[in-house]
Amino acid sequence: MSISSFLTKKILKSLFFPAHNRGKALPKKLIKILKKDPGFWDLPELPEIGSPLSKDGLIAKSQKELSKRFKTKRCFFGVNGASGLIQSGIIAMAKPGEYILMPRNVHISVIKTCAMQNIIPIFFNIEFSSKTGHYKPITKKWFKKIFKNIDFKKTKVVGVILVNPYYQGYAAELEPLIDICHQNNLPVLVDEAHGAYFLFCENLNLPKSSLKSNADIVVHSLHKSLNGLTQTSVLWYQGDLIEESNLIRSINLFQTTSPSSLLLSSCEESIKDWLNKKSLSKYQYRILKAKAIFQKLLRKNIPLIKTQDPLKIILNTSKIGIDGFTADRFFYKNGLIAELPEIMTLTFCLGFSDQRDFIILLEKLWKKLQKHSKTINNFKGLKPPFKLVETPKIDIGSAWRSKTYKMPLYESIGKISGDIICPYPPGIPLIVPGEIIDKDRIDWIRTQSLYNEYLVNSYIRVLNT
Ligand SMILES: Cc1ncc(COP(=O)(O)O)c(C=O)c1O
């Protein structure tokens, strides 16, 4: 089957990204241009349009309007996902050899940038729930403890990265955390890939957007948390701690010379759609409906885990002794496709279309799955084996560029990793270049690999030392 044939295949129920749900929730204006003669709209950087970095043209005008609307200094559309703009943001913040403080659950795009530029990550651990197998949101108390454990005189820390919300929807109160960073004169980049819509819904008891919590750079994935096409993203910039010219240069460094006019238009329309009163009330209604779906499923005794993002429905499969990967395969075979399988859970993303029929389908399949289950006691998430604060043993960039050889992961204890081991989704690295591979880490990955096919029999490149 060709890719194009697959793209038109029907799926009984898709609860994965992009959040427009196979076009159902795309902005009306985008649907209108897509209905025109196919390809008619695929234009180059004509002077009337320009690019995200040009001074004039429709893109510059739209970006200016939006940054004015949200009282930021600048905003830039991106066509290489949130990944691309996160990478630019990091390079604007740190030079090679400088340190950035970041939680252990950063996205792989952060690690790739560090490896590329030899920016040194100082990882801090996050509290973990063995009941869900997930990291908990970061509290102010925890964050203060992290800061106390860093020797700022010895290490040239130049910025902080925070991820909020997490893939599953857990969100912290960010303002106090950002305040702590700012008191230390450190700029903060918030990877809000999963939380763009928080910006438009202050009345719905959702987490406060990081943009309103004074983050210096905020990156949104528009296909994950608004109704943009895949690859669309936006970066918001404010404050005085990051130099604007550095940011512009960094965006330029990663930008294609031929950004897709369709994707750029999708960036614009997906944001403007949420500024349109009529569409906004439709989406807000969907969010309320998502909360109702959660409650209805609970009433049907389906074990769910609540997070701060109502659009994520997390099924706690461990309650019936089934891991999320097995459950995912079962649902997939039955036409219900989820977004994120993990050891103890399976996360569905409701997106922005009407999902009422999900309740009946999930209930039916859950009952069927229960029949297959053999309840195993003590199904607990294994705590990640990380220290409170740590940096890779040798520089991440040097390790990445060193001579390496390939060996089975499970035989690599005591070696230094030259590789990133990272299942996707969620795209959170388990080992990064320059880290020592110790027994605890291997045991932890081994437990995960019982469930995660990606990790079974995996190999790792280690340094020739
Ligand atoms: C927390 C987080 N940040 C960033 C990204 C990258 O987003 P994109 O796929 O838009 O590049 C992801 C993707 O999974 C993510 O989960």
The ligand as an SDF file (V2000), in Angstrom:
LIG
                    3D

 16 16  0  0  0  0  0  0  0  0999 V2000
    6.6150   17.7680   25.7240 C   0  0  0  0  0  0  0  0  0  0  0  0
    6.8970   17.8200   24.2540 C   0  0  0  0  0  0  0  0  0  0  0  0
    7.6190   18.8400   23.7680 N   0  0  0  0  0  0  0  0  0  0  0  0
    7.8820   18.9550   22.4620 C   0  0  0  0  0  0  0  0  0  0  0  0
    7.4530   18.0320   21.5600 C   0  0  0  0  0  0  0  0  0  0  0  0
    7.7520   18.2040   20.1140 C   0  0  0  0  0  0  0  0  0  0  0  0
    6.6130   18.6080   19.4330 O   0  0  0  0  0  0  0  0  0  0  0  0
    6.4870   18.5320   17.8450 P   0  0  0  0  0  0  0  0  0  0  0  0
    6.0150   17.1560   17.5440 O   0  0  0  0  0  0  0  0  0  0  0  0
    5.4780   19.5690   17.5150 O   0  0  0  0  0  0  0  0  0  0  0  0
    7.8160   18.8010   17.2770 O   0  0  0  0  0  0  0  0  0  0  0  0
    6.7020   16.9270   22.0170 C   0  0  0  0  0  0  0  0  0  0  0  0
    6.2890   15.8950   21.0800 C   0  0  0  0  0  0  0  0  0  0  0  0
    5.8950   14.8280   21.4090 O   0  0  0  0  0  0  0  0  0  0  0  0
    6.4090   16.8360   23.3970 C   0  0  0  0  0  0  0  0  0  0  0  0
    5.6930   15.8080   23.8840 O   0  0  0  0  0  0  0  0  0  0  0  0
  1  2  1  0
  2  3  1  0
  2 15  2  0
  3  4  2  0
  4  5  1  0
  5  6  1  0
  5 12  2  0
  6  7  1  0
  7  8  1  0
  8  9  2  0
  8 10  1  0
  8 11  1  0
 12 13  1  0
 12 15  1  0
 13 14  2  0
 15 16  1  0
M  END
$$$$
